[in-house]
Amino acid sequence: MAIRVLLGFCISDEDLTRLFEVYQQFVENVFSLPVDLPFSGYRRGIRARETLQKGLEKAIREKLQNTQGKDYSDALDILIESGKEHGKELTMQELKDGTLELIFAAYATTASASTSLIMQLLKHPRVLEKLHEELRSKGILHNGCICEGSLRLDTISSLHYLDCVIKEVLRLFTPISGGYRTVLQTFELDGFQIPKGWSVMYSIRDTHDTAPVFKDVDVFDPDRFGQDRTEDKDGRFHYLPFGGGVRTCLGKHLAKLFLKALAIELASTSRFELATRTFPRITLVPVVHPVDGLKVKFFGLDSNQNEILTETEAMLGATV
């Protein structure tokens, strides 16, 4: 989706698969110690980045040459036009860097949040049942099936409990730990002077963990964002999974919509269970994710909420 929709690249499935493998290697080593030795993570990350940028440059040049018959602007088009509007046409290197950043933002963080969502629904079946109830009450789920034409943007926006679930997932498991800003004017904070020109980092995760407005911060509690509680309404910057201010994440609405659509699909058309004895350990770098992945068994459901067996499963379960 990031490559073809957000960036408008026309890449074959074979090239896309190869590019994805290189991208995975890049992400795995992006925070390696800067020790440039053979076989080091840093060296692997640098090589992966060089390979990625070669592939991206080829795709960018093909995109710039084939603009006929296109009736919409994607994220890369907007980035290019923005540079022109400000009297500075972006160089190929700037386009490659911007493209790589867009891919990371669109893929890695959404994959992280999706995994966290599935894990929390596995851990909290009551939350999943409340999602079922809301979908039924809004006329989206009927007799175990999603009603045709019911998944419209306005309908999804009306699902208040679903919104609370997504907010709580992003509060407890914000994909990235923080962000950087450049100080434009010298200021003072808690008695310390922060000079103009310095780079400062704000921690999203620490903010969520220490914000006084949140009660029982380690507890997964979607109802804290409900209309009868004010934990997300007291103060401006206690809750900032997408950053804050004028530099807040541009893709936050798309990301939340994607997570809501995934939650609706999980709550209505499938049953799922953990495929391992215990839940995996979580690591925070480069984004929040299970160390060895989250292994889950999914079972499709028919209109009567019965499991849809594959041919192999049906044969194994058949009475002889």
BANUTOR-511993 format. One record per residue: z, x, y of N, C-alpha, C in turn; residue in one letter. Coordinates in steps of 0.001 Angstrom, whole numbers, padded with zeros to 6 digits, always signed. Layout:
ZXYZXYZXYA ...
This chain:
+000000+000832-001196+000000+000000+000000+000000+000875+001258M +000828+001939+001272+000900+002814+002445-000440+003482+002708A -001089+003952+001639-002354+004675+001780-003482+003744+002188I -003623+002621+001514-004797+001769+001701-004635+000728+002806R -003442+000195+002982-003249-000865+003974-002803-000294+005316V -001719+000478+005314-001192+000991+006578-002088+002048+007204L -002732+002868+006340-003547+003964+006862-005042+003694+006778L -005443+002710+005988-006851+002349+005905-007724+003366+005194G -007143+004150+004276-007924+005142+003542-008615+004505+002336F -009852+004908+002095-010588+004469+000905-010562+005617-000112C -009583+005591-000991-009394+006660-001963-009473+006078-003367I -010179+006755-004249-010322+006275-005624-008969+006290-006322S -008847+005487-007389-007591+005432-008137-007229+006800-008707D -008243+007532-009155-007994+008857-009729-007435+009815-008676E -008058+009845-007503-007581+010720-006429-006216+010272-005922D -006005+008958-005912-004726+008421-005449-003597+008840-006386L -003853+008787-007692-002857+009209-008677-002518+010683-008509T -003541+011496-008317-003325+012933-008144-002557+013210-006846R -002900+012490-005789-002227+012660-004506-000759+012249-004607L -000510+011196-005368+000864+010713-005532+001723+011736-006278F +001157+012374-007296+001900+013394-008044+002281+014563-007141E +001348+014974-006285+001634+016062-005344+002688+015617-004330V +002576+014363-003882+003533+013830-002925+004944+013825-003511Y +005068+013442-004780+006370+013433-005440+006973+014828-005460Q +006154+015829-005725+006636+017207-005735+007084+017636-004337Q +006353+017190-003335+006722+017493-001949+008082+016885-001605F +008278+015613-001939+009524+014908-001617+010709+015536-002338V +010507+015912-003605+011595+016496-004394+012093+017817-003812E +011243+018506-003073+011607+019824-002556+011716+019891-001034N +011659+018738-000371+011593+018739+001088+012872+019274+001729V +014010+019164+001019+015266+019671+001569+015763+020905+000817F +014847+021672+000266+015227+022891-000447+015714+023956+000534S +016525+024887+000020+016948+026011+000846+015715+026810+001267L +015621+027229+002532+014423+027940+003013+014355+029382+002518P +014254+029524+001210+014131+030838+000580+012739+030916-000043V +011852+031674+000579+010454+031710+000145+010260+032743-000953D +010631+032360-002173+010467+033210-003345+009603+032484-004368L +008900+033248-005228+008092+032597-006258+008950+031652-007107P +008413+030487-007431+009052+029477-008269+010261+028797-007612F +010524+029098-006340+011627+028417-005645+011190+027014-005234S +012171+026117-005019+011848+024768-004573+011142+024775-003236G +011539+025704-002376+010911+025819-001056+009426+026146-001196Y +009110+027123-002075+007713+027508-002279+006907+026339-002873R +007504+025607-003825+006813+024456-004427+006560+023378-003377R +007556+023167-002511+007401+022174-001465+006313+022549-000474G +006248+023839-000085+005220+024305+000845+003832+024137+000235I +003689+024515-001042+002388+024376-001707+001984+022908-001818R +002928+022071-002157+002624+020643-002261+002198+020086-000913A +002869+020522+000152+002528+020052+001491+001116+020496+001883R +000769+021737+001549-000579+022240+001863-001645+021445+001107E -001379+021167-000171-002325+020382-000971-002447+018966-000428T -001315+018376-000052-001318+017034+000525-002140+016994+001809L -001938+017970+002661-002627+017954+003941-004133+018158+003785Q -004541+018916+002782-005980+019046+002509-006570+017699+002107K -005874+017003+001212-006342+015687+000790-006336+014686+001932G -005306+014742+002764-005209+013821+003898-006274+014109+004945L -006585+015393+005169-007625+015735+006136-008974+015178+005690E -009263+015288+004397-010510+014745+003865-010562+013227+004078K -009443+012559+003795-009395+011104+003952-009503+010696+005419A -008877+011446+006313-008924+011134+007745-010348+011286+008279I -011021+012375+007895-012391+012598+008366-013318+011494+007874R -013154+011072+006613-013982+009984+006075-013690+008684+006809E -012443+008456+007140-012067+007236+007866-012679+007214+009261K -012634+008353+009959-013160+008433+011317-014676+008251+011353L -015349+008588+010244-016809+008467+010182-017260+007083+009746Q -016359+006310+009114-016732+004997+008583-015902+003903+009252N -016302+003527+010436-015582+002490+011186-016369+001191+011291T -017537+001138+010628-018381-000054+010710-017765-001226+009943Q -017865-002424+010532-017478-003648+009850-015985-003860+009716G -015174-003090+010436-013730-003241+010350-013243-004121+011484K -012494-005186+011150-012075-006151+012161-010565-006141+012407D -009886-005071+012015-008450-004975+012270-008079-003515+012514Y -006904-003291+013096-006406-001938+013351-005215-001657+012443S -005272-000552+011730-004133-000159+010900-003243+000792+011688D -002174+001277+011057-001200+002130+011749-001830+003421+012262A -002742+003996+011487-003371+005241+011913-004310+005003+013099L -005019+003867+013093-005864+003511+014245-005035+003426+015519D -003871+002780+015409-002997+002602+016573-002490+003953+017064I -002165+004837+016119-001694+006177+016484-002773+006948+017245L -004000+006865+016759-005126+007559+017403-005393+006985+018795I -005416+005652+018896-005690+005005+020182-004579+005264+021188E -003341+005353+020706-002213+005618+021590-002365+006977+022265S -002825+007962+021492-003055+009286+022061-004120+009253+023136G -005199+008518+022876-006290+008429+023849-005842+007731+025128K -005020+006683+024976-004546+005942+026149-003688+006805+027058E -003027+007783+026475-002177+008664+027269-002896+009953+027651H -004211+009949+027500-005020+011087+027932-004899+012317+027059G -004465+012146+025823-004321+013294+024931-004806+012905+023539K -005993+013337+023198-006524+013036+021876-005820+013913+020835E -005322+013289+019793-004544+014010+018788-005419+014987+018013L -004856+016165+017753-005562+017163+016949-005510+016748+015484T -006341+017378+014661-006333+017081+013242-004964+017388+012628M -004333+018478+013077-003012+018821+012550-001987+017751+012902Q -002049+017241+014131-001123+016178+014538-001380+014903+013746E -002650+014604+013468-002978+013426+012657-002461+013575+011230L -002602+014779+010673-002109+015012+009306-000590+014902+009253K +000096+015473+010242+001558+015390+010278+002015+013941+010444D +001345+013210+011343+001701+011813+011560+001448+010963+010329G +000340+011234+009651+000001+010493+008435+001027+010731+007339T +001425+011983+007163+002414+012316+006132+003753+011654+006436L +004108+011609+007719+005358+010947+008108+005288+009445+007843E +004133+008833+008109+003968+007403+007848+004075+007092+006364L +003488+007959+005525+003558+007749+004078+005001+007828+003609I +005731+008845+004097+007135+008999+003708+007945+007781+004122F +007731+007343+005375+008492+006202+005892+008154+004915+005150A +006883+004745+004790+006448+003496+004158+006772+003453+002672A +006767+004611+002017+006943+004611+000568+008361+004961+000136Y +008841+006154+000523+010103+006661-000007+011280+005754+000336A +011356+005319+001594+012494+004505+002005+012454+003113+001378T +011267+002526+001268+011144+001196+000664+011446+001249-000831T +010985+002303-001501+011282+002473-002920+012782+002625-003133A +013430+003372-002246+014880+003560-002329+015614+002232-002172S +015266+001473-001139+015938+000197-000882+015672-000811-002000A +014455-000806-002558+014114-001721-003657+014968-001424-004883S +015142-000141-005182+015965+000257-006326+017417-000147-006107T +017920+000059-004902+019301-000324-004587+019480-001833-004708S +018479-002599-004280+018539-004058-004391+018654-004483-005848L +017796-003948-006704+017825-004305-008126+019170-003941-008746I +019688-002760-008402+020963-002315-008965+022104-003247-008566M +022119-003675-007309+023204-004556-006867+023099-005951-007473Q +021895-006433-007692+021731-007730-008363+022171-007642-009818L +021969-006474-010442+022459-006265-011801+023983-006235-011843L +024578-005620-010848+026032-005483-010812+026738-006767-010387K +026024-007634-009667+026661-008825-009096+025864-010079-009455H +025993-010560-010683+025234-011744-011117+025525-012990-010287P +026731-013070-009698+027046-014238-008864+026149-014267-007630R +025838-013093-007078+024936-013014-005927+023544-013506-006322V +023090-013114-007504+021784-013563-007997+021770-015076-008173L +022865-015636-008662+022933-017085-008851+022913-017813-007503E +023567-017257-006504+023545-017878-005172+022141-017822-004576K +021390-016760-004905+019990-016706-004472+019185-017810-005148L +019423-018015-006450+018777-019118-007169+019040-020442-006447H +020307-020676-006118+020700-021940-005489+020001-022134-004151E +019916-021064-003360+019257-021180-002056+017771-021466-002213E +017120-020800-003179+015694-021032-003409+015439-022472-003838L +016334-023013-004658+016174-024412-005085+016420-025370-003917R +017436-025084-003109+017775-025988-001998+016688-026016-000931S +015914-024929-000822+014844-024857+000172+013498-025322-000385K +013497-025783-001640+012260-026281-002231+011288-025205-002651G +011755-023971-002746+010881-022867-003164+010828-022770-004681I +011966-023011-005317+012065-022928-006774+012297-024313-007339L +011399-024738-008234+011516-026062-008842+011135-025966-010312H +012038-026430-011159+011821-026360-012613+011463-024941-013064N +012143-023971-012461+011954-022590-012893+010702-021918-012364G +009942-022589-011498+008706-021995-010974+008729-021987-009443C +008068-020983-008877+007900-020958-007428+006848-021998-007059I +007214-022919-006188+006290-023987-005792+005110-023404-005034C +003924-023865-005381+002709-023353-004760+002714-023599-003250E +002415-022561-002504+002340-022668-001058+003683-022628-000345G +004780-022411-001109+006106-022443-000491+006497-021121+000151S +005878-020030-000287+006243-018723+000245+005472-018415+001523L +005884-019056+002579+005331-018788+003903+006349-017992+004707R +005882-017349+005766+006768-016506+006563+007932-017314+007131L +007650-018533+007620+008730-019334+008198+009738-019761+007140D +009252-020021+005920+010155-020416+004836+011054-019253+004436T +010464-018086+004291+011257-016905+003926+012290-016598+005005I +011905-016786+006273+012827-016519+007385+014005-017489+007399S +013840-018649+006775+014910-019656+006755+015938-019402+005657S +015710-018416+004806+016619-018117+003697+017750-017220+004198L +018806-017847+004692+019876-017096+005353+020670-016233+004386H +020970-016751+003196+021748-015943+002252+020931-014742+001781Y +019637-014939+001557+018774-013818+001182+018806-012745+002267L +018773-013167+003518+018839-012214+004631+020148-011433+004581D +021253-012117+004251+022558-011452+004141+022558-010417+003023C +021921-010750+001889+021861-009823+000749+021115-008556+001138V +019965-008715+001791+019169-007552+002200+019941-006707+003208I +020604-007349+004156+021389-006612+005147+022500-005805+004482K +023166-006405+003494+024274-005707+002835+023784-004545+001980E +022636-004702+001340+022043-003587+000593+021763-002421+001532V +021201-002726+002693+020854-001674+003655+022084-001099+004349L +023175-001851+004398+024407-001309+004968+025040-000286+004020R +025151-000665+002749+025801+000207+001767+024901+001340+001292L +023595+001082+001239+022671+002057+000667+021493+002315+001608F +021814+002663+002841+020765+003014+003800+019937+004162+003228T +018621+004002+003104+017801+005030+002438+017935+006426+003017P +017959+006539+004344+018081+007865+004960+019426+007963+005672I +019937+009185+005770+021301+009364+006263+021417+009292+007775S +020350+009608+008507+020465+009597+009960+019148+009905+010637G +019212+010223+011909+018011+010536+012673+018312+011556+013749G +017261+012097+014336+017400+013129+015362+016887+012619+016701Y +017501+013098+017764+017058+012784+019118+017146+014058+019972R +016277+014158+020965+016335+015248+021934+017048+014760+023187T +018014+015535+023656+018794+015157+024836+017925+015319+026085V +017699+014236+026802+016856+014261+027999+017652+014583+029256L +018954+014328+029201+019802+014591+030366+021198+014962+029881Q +021776+015996+030468+023111+016441+030071+024114+015297+030214T +024957+015117+029179+025966+014058+029242+027228+014529+028534F +028270+013745+028657+029558+014083+028061+029951+013014+027050E +030473+013447+025913+030878+012522+024859+032229+012973+024313L +033236+012141+024481+034593+012444+024005+035069+013819+024466D +034777+014150+025713+035248+015407+026271+034353+016605+026018G +033271+016404+025261+032332+017496+024974+031051+017295+025784F +030570+018388+026372+029328+018322+027146+028141+018624+026240Q +027170+017723+026247+025956+017884+025439+024814+018235+026393I +024310+019479+026349+023309+019915+027336+021922+019307+027119P +021205+019187+028193+019812+018748+028155+018992+019710+027285K +018107+019139+026466+017249+019964+025621+017771+020171+024208G +019067+019880+023992+019612+020029+022643+019051+018944+021719W +019009+019260+020431+018695+018250+019414+020013+017761+018821S +020179+016460+018765+021409+015886+018201+021043+014975+017040V +021955+014871+016085+021739+014008+014924+022788+012907+014918M +022365+011695+014692+023311+010599+014506+023292+010206+013028Y +024468+009907+012498+024581+009582+011073+024673+008077+010877S +023657+007519+010249+023657+006082+009947+024726+005769+008915I +024788+006590+007868+025714+006329+006762+027165+006401+007219R +027509+007436+008000+028883+007559+008494+029232+006433+009456D +028249+006003+010243+028477+004885+011159+028848+003629+010386T +028109+003341+009330+028400+002155+008522+029745+002273+007810H +030085+003503+007403+031337+003704+006658+032568+003637+007547D +032426+003964+008820+033596+004045+009701+033646+002968+010776T +032596+002165+010897+032572+001125+011937+033748+000169+011724A +034581-000027+012736+035783-000865+012570+035476-002342+012338P +034247-002769+012618+033932-004200+012475+033783-004613+011016V +033514-003638+010124+033303-003984+008719+034606-003901+007934F +034938-004973+007233+036129-005015+006391+035748-004636+004962K +036627-003869+004306+036381-003441+002917+034978-002843+002805D +034777-001729+003476+033436-001163+003630+032775-000785+002310V +033553-000513+001259+032974-000100-000021+032612-001279-000919D +032921-002482-000488+032671-003682-001296+031311-004275-000944V +030525-004614-001989+029239-005285-001764+029512-006757-001500F +029389-007166-000255+029766-008515+000165+028742-009072+001155D +027674-009682+000657+026641-010234+001561+027187-011254+002547P +028266-011947+002172+028807-012992+003046+029369-012435+004350D +029565-011125+004430+030068-010549+005684+029059-010773+006817R +027782-011013+006450+026757-011261+007457+026491-012757+007643F +027338-013590+007023+027169-015031+007135+027470-015554+008529G +027083-016801+008763+027225-017390+010105+028676-017603+010499Q +029600-017726+009510+031001-017975+009829+031811-016691+009986D +031140-015526+009878+031812-014247+010098+031049-013459+011169R +031740-012547+011823+031149-011888+012986+031047-010372+012831T +031068-009882+011588+031123-008438+011374+029886-007707+011899E +028749-008375+011948+027537-007706+012445+027226-008085+013894D +028129-008822+014503+027855-009303+015861+028753-008640+016903K +029782-007925+016458+030721-007281+017381+030264-005864+017702D +029513-005700+018772+029046-004375+019163+027583-004153+018834G +026958-003199+019530+025513-002995+019395+025132-002043+018276R +025901-000976+018097+025434+000088+017225+026355+000349+016035F +026959-000706+015494+027756-000554+014280+026879-000668+013027H +025766-001348+013174+024860-001576+012039+023457-001144+012465Y +022970-000048+011890+021671+000477+012318+020908+001135+011168L +020578+000375+010118+019833+000951+008991+018439+001431+009377P +017898+000892+010482+016569+001299+010943+016645+002110+012237F +017808+002678+012521+017975+003391+013770+018272+002415+014899G +018233+002913+016124+018540+002037+017249+017836+002474+018513G +017905+001636+019528+017280+001956+020803+015770+001783+020756G +015085+002399+021719+013630+002240+021822+012901+002943+020677V +013574+003862+019982+012940+004587+018881+013307+004009+017521R +013705+002755+017491+014013+002123+016212+012768+002079+015334T +012962+001993+014029+011847+002039+013073+010828+000932+013341C +009569+001312+013492+008510+000341+013777+008225-000566+012581L +008509-000068+011381+008177-000832+010183+009320-001652+009632G +010379-001868+010422+011568-002521+009869+011304-003960+009429K +010488-004697+010171+010231-006090+009791+009395-006167+008513H +008427-005266+008375+007625-005226+007159+008492-004837+005969L +009379-003869+006148+010256-003423+005065+011177-004552+004604A +011772-005278+005559+012669-006376+005197+011910-007507+004512K +010687-007775+004964+009872-008810+004327+009532-008420+002889L +009198-007158+002680+008896-006666+001335+010108-006839+000423F +011296-006462+000896+012514-006577+000094+012847-008038-000213L +012613-008910+000748+012875-010337+000519+011919-010906-000521K +010645-010525-000431+009661-010999-001417+010027-010498-002813A +010481-009252-002912+010902-008701-004203+012100-009464-004746L +013080-009747-003892+014274-010471-004327+013920-011875-004823A +013011-012546-004123+012584-013891-004534+011912-013833-005904I +011060-012827-006097+010372-012676-007382+011375-012415-008501E +012336-011546-008242+013344-011213-009253+014210-012426-009589L +014532-013219-008573+015448-014342-008774+014779-015561-009376A +013456-015569-009451+012775-016805-009864+011888-016671-011094S +011304-015517-011317+010303-015440-012393+010664-014465-013508T +011868-013905-013469+012211-012936-014508+013712-012889-014753S +014051-012376-015924+015426-011990-016221+015403-010491-016433R +016430-009804-015986+016419-008353-016128+017819-007853-016452F +017869-006746-017155+019146-006176-017569+019048-004659-017595E +020187-004017-017473+020236-002560-017488+019854-002060-018879L +018982-001064-018932+018500-000552-020219+019324+000637-020711A +020346+001015-019973+021240+002098-020382+022670+001567-020456T +023555+002345-021066+024934+001885-021231+025686+001812-019913R +025407+002744-019036+026097+002794-017747+025087+002920-016613T +025545+002592-015420+024682+002748-014252+024562+004224-013907F +023395+004645-013440+023180+006066-013132+023959+006522-011894P +024164+007806-011802+024796+008402-010632+023799+008393-009474R +024303+008176-008266+023458+008087-007078+023514+009398-006301I +022349+009874-005869+022286+011026-004984+021705+010582-003646T +022004+011311-002588+021641+010881-001242+020457+011634-000654L +019944+012656-001360+018889+013522-000823+017662+013474-001714V +016434+013389-001177+016115+013232+000253+016329+011811+000763P +016316+010844-000183+016699+009472+000138+017662+009019-000954V +018365+007924-000715+019276+007382-001723+018484+006979-002963V +018862+007518-004130+018171+007145-005363+018999+007554-006574H +018821+006888-007726+019512+007274-008952+019006+008630-009424P +019913+009482-009898+019550+010847-010284+018421+010872-011307V +018546+010087-012352+017517+010060-013398+016751+008744-013416D +016715+008074-012287+016010+006795-012210+016877+005648-012696G +016488+004443-012367+017181+003235-012808+016332+002583-013898L +016825+002603-015120+016075+002066-016255+016489+000617-016486K +015509-000288-016368+015771-001720-016428+014784-002390-017369V +015248-003363-018144+014380-004190-018986+014099-005490-018245K +012827-005835-018097+012431-007069-017435+011846-008031-018464F +012215-009303-018346+011704-010338-019237+011116-011457-018386F +009836-011759-018592+009226-012861-017868+009790-014195-018327G +009835-015181-017424+010359-016513-017746+009273-017564-017550L +009252-018546-018457+008295-019643-018305+008914-020731-017431D +008239-021875-017308+008708-022942-016424+010037-023542-016860S +010420-023315-018117+011702-023812-018620+012771-022734-018613N +012458-021620-017927+013368-020477-017837+013629-019830-019192Q +012672-019963-020113+012742-019264-021392+011965-017967-021285N +012431-016954-022004+011769-015666-021949+010375-015729-022546E +009420-015085-021889+008055-014990-022390+007976-013725-023231I +007785-013909-024527+007741-012761-025428+006343-012164-025468L +006277-010840-025486+004995-010190-025715+004627-010362-027166T +003382-010064-027504+002923-010229-028885+003763-009388-029837E +004091-008153-029428+004872-007284-030286+006265-007837-030491T +006904-008305-029417+008258-008858-029515+008257-010111-030378E +007224-010927-030258+007144-012147-031049+007045-011818-032538A +006270-010795-032867+006140-010383-034268+007458-009844-034798M +008171-009063-033980+009447-008496-034420+010496-009577-034614L +010430-010632-033795+011426-011682-033884+011034-012829-034810G +009855-012747-035389+009386-013858-036228+010133-013912-037553A +010287-015131-038072+010919-015319-039370+009877-015185-040459T +010167-014332-041429+009211-014081-042504+009618-014881-043727V 
